[in-house]
């Protein structure tokens, strides 16, 4: 159980979180590859960012 907990922490901190915070280039036409910016781009989805990251 301890190994599973550490694997979850390491995966979240070093794989998922950097991918989530990726910054799109200024000329990006689609934000689908940049989840944080996609959530923050619409008033109806901003709460999902607040719930998941705060």
N, C-alpha and C positions, 0 to 999 in steps of 0.2 A: 504494500500500500504506500509506503514511503517513496519507493522508486517511481511509482505511478504519479504521485503528487509532484515530485521533482521534475519528471518528464513533462508534465503539464505546465509547470512554471517556465521551464526552459523553452519549450515550444512556443508558448505565448509571448515571452519576452524577446526571443531572438528570431522567430520566424513570422508569427502572425502580426505582432505590433509594428515592426518596421514596414511590412507590406501594407498595413492599414494606413500608416502615416505617410506613405509615398506622396511626393509632391509632383503634380502634373506639370508638363512643360507649358509655357505661356500660350502656345498655339494648339493645345489639345482640343479637339472637337468633341470628344466623348470622355466622360468621367467614369465610365464603367470599370476601368482598371485602377481607379483611385477611390476606394470606398469612403474614406473620411470626407474628401471633397464632395463626393456624390451625396452623402447624407447632409452635409452642410449647405448644399446648393438649393435646397427647397425648404420653405418654412414648415411643410408638413412632415419632414423627416428629421429635422434638427433634434427633436426629442430622442430619437433612437441613438444619436451620438451621445447625448447627455446621459441616457440610461446606461449604455454600454461602457462608457469611458470614465465616468465620474464616480 
